[in-house]
Amino acid sequence: MIAPSAGGGEIVAGTLAATVAGIRTVAAFQLRRLLTGPRLAMAAVGAVFPAAVMLAANRAARGRLDGDLTVAMLYALIPEAVCMLGLLVTMCPAVADELERGTWPHLAVRPGGRRSLLLGSYVAAVIWTAAVAVAATAIALPVTTVADPWRVGRILVALVVVSCVGRAALFALPAVIMPKRALVASVAVALVVEYLAGVIPAVVNQATVSLRLRSLLVAWMGWQRTLPIEMQLLIDPQPAWVQLLAVGMLVVVLLTAAVVILDRRQFPPSEEI
């Protein structure tokens, strides 16, 4: 009675190890793909852009830009704009690239190949985008006038991680449902779900990453008491750990749905050319 149980445990452990190895291999391969001249140039522009905007804003305000407003601008530029654009470029083409290169049939017939492709691409997109956003934070903070740049920097980096982890999972769905039009579909999802539904004070915004990011920013910056009444409708007053747990649950649901769809998805021969 014990031997079959032990054998079953070994099979599960072996399958899990193979899956992790496959995800790690795909992630490393996708990251090497991103280390090209055009992609590095695009990353450099993304890293410098927030600092350029902050310099222009400081000059327009003649060096008297409010500290809280500066943090809000950095939040809009980095965890929102830089992360969103980076994930659109890296996560959306996960399946489409394999279809265009004709490598999809080889991945589809390998045990766990589809799953490794999706999750490995997800890991690579999160790492790449977070690295660019952290670099943008490091470049932008020195040109601002925030009172405690180290504290603000830690908050922005944490928000960058949450934004990348949550929104990469969100963009995984268009990548597997509409691979050929994943970029357009993801932009529509970002506009409708994140930026439209995310600011509607109703139940629907509870399933958005944007609500969690705003709530974390307000909580970590200690703005709860000074926030105007009308702005309090745009945040969730629950503690930070609740916001992080909500993002984690959303990521699990979205990635599970994407994996199930991709495992069942069959592409016509015309799409594999």
HELIX and SHEET records of a PDB file:
HELIX    1   1 ILE A    2  LEU A   34  1                                  33    
HELIX    2   2 GLY A   37  ALA A   60  1                                  24    
HELIX    3   3 GLY A   67  TYR A   75  1                                   9    
HELIX    4   4 ALA A   76  VAL A   82  3                                   7    
HELIX    5   5 CYS A   83  THR A   90  1                                   8    
HELIX    6   6 ALA A   96  ARG A  101  1                                   6    
HELIX    7   7 TRP A  104  VAL A  109  1                                   6    
HELIX    8   8 GLY A  113  ALA A  140  1                                  28    
HELIX    9   9 LEU A  141  VAL A  143  5                                   3    
HELIX   10  10 PRO A  149  ILE A  177  1                                  29    
HELIX   11  11 PRO A  179  ARG A  181  5                                   3    
HELIX   12  12 ALA A  182  VAL A  189  1                                   8    
HELIX   13  13 ALA A  190  LEU A  196  3                                   7    
HELIX   14  14 ALA A  197  VAL A  199  5                                   3    
HELIX   15  15 VAL A  203  ALA A  207  5                                   5    
HELIX   16  16 VAL A  209  MET A  221  1                                  13    
HELIX   17  17 ILE A  229  GLN A  232  1                                   4    
HELIX   18  18 ALA A  240  ARG A  264  1                                  25    
HELIX   19  19 PRO A  269  GLU A  272  5                                   4    
END                                                                             
